[in-house]
Amino acid sequence: MSYSQTTILTTLAYLLGERSVNSTTSAPRADFIQETLSEAYSAYPWRFARTNATLTISNGIATLPTNYDDNQVAQAWFDNGNKVKLDPVDPDDQDQLANGDRAVWIESIDGDRYKLITKDSDVNTVVFRYQQVAPTLDSAGTITTPYPSKMTIALGARRYVKLGQNPDADISQDEKIFQNRLASDIAGHQVPAPRKRRKTAHTQSGRATGDF
């Protein structure tokens, strides 16, 4: 399931004691919803927000996708016949790297764009696994979010609505409610590591019933 801007606006209106969405307040409230959605995406490496991209390396550099979220860890693989994971390193440690170290680092190009860099001369393409930034919801409903709870986003946006109405408003309780809901969403998204299949006596010994 995914949620549109209109759906979250409606939930927000209900939380504020309104029966319907007021068109005169929709624009600023949509901004508050977008801000809260970005907060939620940045709070955790959500599986629904992760995706793969194939990057072309030119002179050791590849420009990352425009929707790359720098708040979460990304991974890169190089396939030279065998799939090799490239170690992510801190940009400050790049001087310690050499060709063949199978390592990459990420640097900012400007405020919203980033580049991946490697000193491995034989790396021409990589598969890049990363988290996407929150989608920019539109009023037409063509862009939605798979974030699991519209209520969480609406509760977060309510903080900003109250501050917009009164810059001195005490929103500590609203903040607490939002953070609790966000923590609940994260807990619901976390799953235990897959359990290893136990070997049976047959598979451990290599024998089947009736073997001698």
C-alpha positions in Angstrom: 0.0 0.0 0.0 1.1 3.5 -0.7 -0.2 6.9 0.4 -0.8 10.1 -1.5 -0.4 13.7 -0.4 -4.2 14.1 -0.3 -4.7 11.0 1.9 -2.2 12.3 4.4 -3.6 15.8 4.3 -7.0 14.3 5.1 -5.6 12.4 8.1 -3.9 15.6 9.3 -7.1 17.5 9.0 -8.9 14.9 11.2 -6.1 15.1 13.8 -6.7 18.9 14.0 -10.4 18.5 14.5 -11.4 19.4 11.0 -14.0 17.6 8.9 -12.3 18.0 5.6 -9.2 19.4 3.9 -9.1 23.2 3.7 -7.8 24.3 0.3 -6.4 27.5 1.7 -4.1 25.6 4.1 -3.2 22.7 1.8 0.0 24.2 0.4 1.8 24.9 3.7 0.5 21.6 5.2 1.8 19.7 2.2 5.2 21.2 2.9 5.0 20.1 6.6 4.0 16.6 5.4 7.0 16.5 3.0 9.4 17.6 5.8 8.1 14.9 8.1 8.3 12.3 5.4 12.0 13.2 4.8 12.6 12.9 8.6 11.1 9.5 8.6 13.1 8.2 5.7 16.3 9.5 7.2 15.6 7.8 10.5 16.2 4.2 9.4 17.4 2.1 6.4 13.9 1.1 5.3 13.8 -1.9 2.9 11.0 -0.4 0.9 13.2 2.6 0.1 16.3 0.6 -1.1 17.0 0.0 -4.8 19.9 -0.9 -7.1 21.5 1.2 -9.8 24.3 0.2 -12.3 26.9 3.0 -12.4 29.5 3.6 -15.1 32.9 4.5 -13.7 34.9 7.0 -15.7 38.4 7.9 -14.6 37.5 6.4 -11.2 34.4 8.5 -10.7 30.6 7.8 -11.0 27.9 10.3 -10.4 25.3 8.9 -8.0 21.6 8.9 -8.7 19.7 12.1 -7.9 17.6 10.2 -5.3 20.5 8.9 -3.3 20.1 9.4 0.4 23.4 10.2 2.1 21.9 9.5 5.6 22.1 5.7 5.0 24.9 3.3 4.2 25.2 2.2 0.6 27.1 -0.7 -0.9 28.8 -1.3 -4.2 29.8 -4.5 -6.1 32.1 -5.0 -9.0 31.7 -8.1 -11.2 34.9 -9.2 -12.9 33.7 -12.8 -13.3 33.3 -13.0 -9.5 31.1 -10.6 -7.6 33.3 -8.5 -5.4 32.0 -6.1 -2.7 34.0 -2.9 -2.7 34.8 -1.7 0.9 33.3 1.7 1.7 35.9 3.9 3.4 35.9 7.4 4.9 37.0 10.1 2.3 39.6 11.2 4.8 41.4 7.9 4.3 41.6 8.0 0.5 45.3 8.8 0.6 46.0 5.4 2.2 44.3 3.6 -0.8 46.0 2.3 -3.9 44.9 0.6 -7.1 43.6 -2.9 -6.4 42.4 -2.2 -2.8 38.8 -2.8 -3.9 37.5 0.2 -2.0 35.2 3.2 -2.7 34.3 6.4 -1.0 31.6 9.0 -1.6 32.0 12.8 -1.8 29.5 15.6 -2.2 29.4 17.4 -5.6 27.0 20.1 -4.3 24.3 20.2 -1.7 22.1 17.5 -3.3 24.5 15.5 -5.6 27.2 13.0 -4.8 29.9 11.0 -6.5 31.4 7.6 -5.9 35.2 7.4 -6.3 37.6 4.4 -6.5 41.3 4.0 -7.3 40.7 0.6 -8.8 41.6 1.1 -12.5 39.8 -2.1 -13.7 36.5 -1.2 -12.2 34.4 0.1 -15.1 30.9 -0.5 -13.7 29.4 -1.2 -10.3 26.1 -2.3 -8.9 25.2 0.3 -6.3 22.7 -0.6 -3.6 21.4 2.5 -1.8 18.4 4.1 0.0 16.3 6.6 -1.9 15.4 9.9 -0.4 11.7 10.5 0.4 9.6 11.0 -2.8 8.2 14.4 -3.4 4.5 13.9 -3.1 2.3 15.8 -5.6 -1.3 17.1 -5.3 -2.4 15.0 -8.3 -1.5 11.8 -6.4 0.7 10.5 -9.2 3.7 10.3 -6.7 3.0 8.4 -3.5 5.0 6.9 -0.7 5.2 3.3 0.5 5.9 4.5 4.0 3.9 2.1 6.2 1.9 4.6 8.3 0.0 7.7 7.1 -0.8 8.4 10.8 2.9 8.7 11.7 3.5 11.3 9.0 0.3 13.2 9.8 1.3 13.3 13.5 4.7 14.6 12.6 3.2 17.3 10.3 0.9 18.4 13.1 3.9 19.7 15.0 4.7 22.1 12.3 1.1 23.2 11.8 0.9 24.1 15.5 4.2 26.1 15.2 2.9 27.8 12.2 -0.2 28.9 14.1 1.9 29.9 17.1 5.7 30.1 17.0 5.8 29.9 20.8 3.5 26.8 21.0 4.7 24.0 23.2 4.8 21.0 20.9 6.8 18.7 23.2 3.9 16.3 23.6 3.3 16.2 19.9 7.0 15.6 19.3 6.9 12.7 21.8 3.9 11.2 20.2 5.5 11.4 16.7 8.8 9.9 17.9 7.0 7.1 19.6 5.1 6.3 16.5 8.2 6.5 14.4 10.0 4.1 16.8 7.0 1.7 16.5 7.2 1.8 12.7 10.9 1.0 12.9 10.4 -1.8 15.3 7.7 -3.3 13.1 10.0 -3.1 10.1 12.9 -4.9 11.8 13.0 -8.6 11.4 15.3 -11.2 13.0 18.2 -12.5 11.0 17.1 -15.6 9.1 17.7 -18.7 11.1 20.2 -21.2 9.7 18.7 -24.5 8.7 19.7 -27.2 11.1 21.3 -30.2 9.6 19.6 -33.5 10.1 21.4 -36.6 11.2 21.2 -37.8 7.6 22.8 -34.7 6.1 25.4 -34.6 8.8 26.5 -38.2 8.1 25.8 -38.2 4.4 23.6 -41.2 4.8 19.9 -41.8 4.2 17.7 -44.2 6.0 18.6 -47.8 5.1 22.2 -47.0 4.2 25.0 -49.0 5.9 
